[in-house]
Amino acid sequence: MSGSVNVSAGRSYLAIPGPSVIPDQVLQAMHRPSPNIYAGELVEMTATLIPDLRRVARTQHQVAIYISNGHGAWEAALQNTLQPGDRVLVPSSGRFAIGWAEMAQGLGIETEILDFGNHAPWDMDRIAAALAADTGHRIKAVLGVHVDTSSSIRNDVAALRRALDDAGHPALLMADCIASLGCDRFEMDGWGVDVMVTACQKGLMVPAGMGFVFFNARAAEARRALPRISRYWDWEPRANPEEFYQYFGGTAPTHHLYGLRAALDMIHAEGMEAVWARHARLARTIWAACEAWGRDGPLKMNVPDRALRSHAVTALHIGSPLGTELRMWLEQNLGLTLGIGLGMAPPRSPEWHGFFRLGHMGHVNGHMIMGLLGGIETGLKALDIPHGDGALEAAATALAGV
């Protein structure tokens, strides 16, 4: 900055697409001595989490809690429903669908990947054709990522259920909502999802460390038909515990549970419809600025169609090496951290340095988003990166809803 003045002192802003900003209420709830894990307050409090988790997922069905990240939830969903030699269909709109497919392959499950690239949502005609071609019903599950955190594409999970129903196909519908739960509208029961996986560090606003698998009666039936399952990954005792430790397969993630209780209280005090509306308004605010910057410069949004964009994360391309240069300048000079580009180019290749992502999930509000956008504009100016005018005005108009 001019005169070598650094203005990064103060509270930093982590604007990556997870882990998200942790609310003070959650941090304060976690700041306590270790509790008794055999009786008393923790045991009683944990039982209250289950119905409130169901309310976020919009389901009346069951949920299992794992001490894991989202990858652990992926594996738990697969372990409880499939066995080696089974086949899954994986429509892909980004790196995380490929990752879930690779997880399945590692378990001896055959995968049929329909790769739609990093810029397009699922092609329902191609999916319908793949289901129709499976006359022997070898496909036991369809693994769909609702919002791919790498590409920021938001896919139509309800349409995927309709494709299965129209084909008369019995495969389970599994949805990855790691990036979307608590940010984008998701209706597990209303959309006919059999298994949903998520994690705590994004829309649920808790430090990383817990994964969740929600499952309905069809999925539970698939679990009962398996000849064996890992004792640790088995969701049956976790969803129907006779003893407290069975919720977690061992020692409870004690402080995470207190944090989750505080986060769920915040979510339900605001109301799910209001949470979704807030994320949608803030996303439109970001899009307005990015579209303005891109009118006279190299910045491009990864998803051109607004209807297909996530309300939780925005993937951008600005050309190499400007993506990395902008991120580094903002972090070093303003205390603002943007997300790296992920899955859009080979890691650390020259092209990789042209991408970055904005996380706008969970504990974010209007002034935080305007600060994020003001910071980016400052970085564009400081680095003399060409960009269109009027971005912050466009953002303010979108935020004001006028």
N, C-alpha and C positions, 0 to 999 in steps of 0.2 A: 504494500500500500504506500501511497505517497508519504514521504518522510519517514518510512520504516515504522509507522505506527501500527501496532497490532491491537485489534479490538476484540480478541477472542475470549478475554477474561469474562467470567460470569457463568451462568448456567448454559452448558452446551445443549445442542438440539440434535438428537439422533433421528434423522429422517430417512432411515433405511426401512425396507419392507419386512421388518421383523428381525430380531426382537424389537418391539415397539416401545414407545414411551411408557414408563411405568408410573401410574398415578401415585401421588403422595399417600393417599388412603391405603393403597395396597402395600407400599413400603412400610408404612407405620404398622399395619396389621401383622406384617412379617417380623417386625423388630421386637422380639420377645424371647424369653428363655425357652428351651426345648420343653414341650409338654409331655405329660404322661401318655403313652401310646396304648395303654391297656384299659383305661376307664376314664370317665369324666368328660370334661369339656370338649376335647378334640373328637372323641368318639361320637358324641351327640351332634357336634357341629357338622361333621362329615356327612351324616345322613341327610342334612338339609341341602347339601350341594346337588344331590342327584336330581330332584325335581326342578331345580333352577337351571341346571345344565340342559335338561330336556326342554325347558321353555326357550332357551336360546336356539336349540336345534329344531324346534317346532315338531317335537315328536312325543308320543305317548309310550315309546318303546324303551329299550334298555340301554345302559351306558356302562362301559368298563373303563377304569382309570389305570393308566400305566405310568411308571416313572421312566419317561422316555421323551425323545423329541418326536417330530412328525414321522421320521423314518421308522421309529419303533411302532407307531400306530399303523403305518403301512403293513409292516410285517405281522402285527397282531391280526389285522383284518384278513390277511391271506392265510395265516396259520389256522384260523378258526373255521375256514370255509372251504379250503382247497387242499389237495394233496398232489404229490409228484405225479406227473403225467396228465393232469388236468390242463385245460386250455383256457386262456382269457383273451378278450378283445380289448385293445387299448387305443382309443382315439387320442391323438396327441396334438396339442397346440403349444408345446413348449417343453423345456428341459425336465420339469417335474413329472410329467406323464411318463417320459422315457425312464426317469429314475424309478418310478413305481414298477414299471415293466421289468427293469433290471432286477429289482428286489424279487419279483416273482420268478424270474429265470434262475436266480440263485437258490431258490427253493425247489427247483426241478419242475416248475410249472411252465408249460409252453405258452408263448405269447404271440399274438397276431397284432402287430402295431400298424395302425392307420395314421401315417404321419402327415399332418396338414401344415407343417412348417411352424415358423415362429410369428407369423403375421396374420393368420387366418383362424377362425373358429372351426369347430367340427362341421364337416360336410355330412348332413344327415342322410343324403341319398347314398353316399358311399357306405355309411354305417349300415343303413337298411339293406344294401346289397350284400354286405358281409354277413349279416344275420340271416338273410334269406338263403345264402349259399350254404349255411351250416345246417343242412337238413338232418344230420345225425345228432344235433345238439351237443357237439363236443365242447363248445364254448360254455363254460360253467359260470363265468362272471364277466361283466364289462366294467373296466376301471376308468372312471371319468374324473378328470381334474376340473373342478368348478371354475376356479381362478388360478391360472398358472402364474406363479410369482415371478418367473423369469420374463415372460412375454407381456404380462398384464392383460391377457385375453380372458374375458368372462364367457364361459360356455353355457349352453342351454341344457341344464340337467333334466328339466321336465320333458323337453323334446326327446332326449335319449330314452326316457321311460316310454314315451309314446312309440318310439321306433321298436323297442322290445315288444310292447303289447301288440302293435300292428303286425309284427312278424310271428306272433304267438310263440315267442322264444322264452324258455324258462330260466335263462341266465339271471343270476343276481346282479342288481345294479349297485355298484359301489361308487361313492363320491368322495373325493379328496376336497375338504373344505378348510384346509390348513390356513390358507390366505384369506378366505372369504367369510368364515363364520364370525358373526358379530359385526360385519362390515357391509356385505352385500346380502340382499334378501336370499334366504335359503329356507325351504319348506320340506323337511325330510319326509313327513307323512303325506303332505299334500302333493308332492312330486313323485311319490312312489319309490323312494330310495330305500334299499334294503340294508346297506351298511354305509356309514359315514365316518370318516376319520378326520381328526383335527388335533391341534396342539394349543398350548396355553399362551404362547409368547407373542401373539399377533392381536387379533380382535378381542381376545379374552384378557389382555393387559397384565399378564403375570410373567415374571421372569421364566426363561426357558427351563423345561424340566419335566413337564407332564404332557402325555398324549392321551387322547380319548378315542374310543371306538363306540359308536352308537349302532345298534343292530335291532332288527325287527324279528318277528316270529319265523319268517322264511329263512333268514340267516341262521337263527338258532337251530332250526331243523337241519340245515346243512352241517352245522357243528356237530350235532348228535349223530350224524351219519358217518363221520370220520372214524377210521379204525384207531387212530391215536392222535394225540396233540401234546405239544410241549406243556409241561405243568405250569411253567411261568407264563406263557402267552395265553393260556386257556382263559377265555372271558367268562365262563360260567360261574366260577366262585367269586370273581370280581363283581359281577352284576347281581349276584344273589348270595352275598356273604353270610355265613353262619357265625364267623368270628371277624373282628375288626380287621385283623391283618390281611384277610383274604381280599379286601378291597384292592390291595396293592401288591399282592404276591409276596408280602414280607413287611418290613418296616415302612411305615407311612412317610410320604414326603411332607413332613409336618408343617413347615413354614410356608410351603407352596399352598397348602390347603387353606391356611389363614388368609393368604393373599387372594386366593380364588374366591373365598367367601366375600371379601371386600369388593372384588371386581364384579362379581355377580350382583351384589347389592347395588352397585352403581349402574350397571346395565339395566336392571329391572326397575330402578327408580326413574330412569330416563324413559324406558319403554322400548321394546324392540322396533316398533314402527318408527319411533323418533330417532333411534340409533341409525337405522338404515337411511332415513331422510337426511340426517346430519352428514353421513359419509357421502351421500350422493351430491349434496350441495357443495361440500368441500372439494370433491373430485371435479365438479364442473368449474369451480374456481381455478383449480390448477390447470385444467384443460384450456380455459380461456387465455391464461397467460402463455402457456406453451404454444398455442396456436398463433398468438400474436408474435412471439419471438421468432417463430418459424417462417413468418411471411417474408422476412428479409434477412436470411441467414441460414446456416447449415442445420439448425435444430429440427428434428423430425420426431413425431410421436410414432411409436411402434404400431399402434392400432388406429388406423384412420377413422373408422366408424365409431362414433360415440356410443352407439347402442351396444357395442361389443367390448367396451372398456370396463375394467375393474374399477370399483369405487374405493379400493384399498391400496392399489399400487399402480404407478404409471411408469412404463418403460420408454426410454428415449434414446435417440441416436444423434450425435453431434459431430461425428467423424473423429478419427484418430489423429493425434493423441489428445484431442481437446476434452474428451470425456474425463479422462484421468486427470488432466491438468486442472479442469474446473473443480472436480471433487477435492483434489489436494489443496487448491487455493482456498476453497471455502472452509475446509476443516482447519487449516493452519492459521487463517486470518480472521475468520468469523466465528469459529466454534460450531460450524454447521456441517454435519456429516450426511452425505448422500450415499445411496446404495450403489454398489458396483454393478456393471452389466453382468448378467449371468445367463449362460446358455445361448447367447446370441452370436458368439464367435469362440474359437478355440481359446482356452484360458491363457492369458498373458501374451497372446499373439498380437501383432500390430493392430489388427482390427478390434480386438477386445477393448482397447483403450478408447474406442469411440462411443461406447455405450455407458449409460448410467440409469439408475432408477430412483424414483421418489416413493417413499412409504407414507401413506396418509391413512393409517389404520388405528383403531382403538382410541386412545386418550389424546385426541387432537381437536382443536377448536379453530374458530375463524382467525384470531390474531396469530396463532401459531402458523397457520397456512400462509397468511399474508407475510409473516416474517420469513418463512421459507422462500417464498417467491421473491421478496425484496432482496434476500441474500443472494439468490441465483442471479438476479439482475445486476447486483453489485459485482459479482464474479465475472459475468459476461463483459461488463465495462472495464474492469481491472485488467482482464486478459485480452482486451480488444478483440473479442469474438463478435463477428457481425450478428446482429439480431434486429428484429422488427421493433418498432416503437409501440407504446400504448399497452404493454402487457399488464402492468399493475393496475391501470385504469380498467382494463377489461376484466381483470380478476375481481376488483372491488365491485364492479357492476354485477358480476355473477354471484358474488357472495351476498350482496344486498338483495338479490332476487328481483332485480328490475331490468 
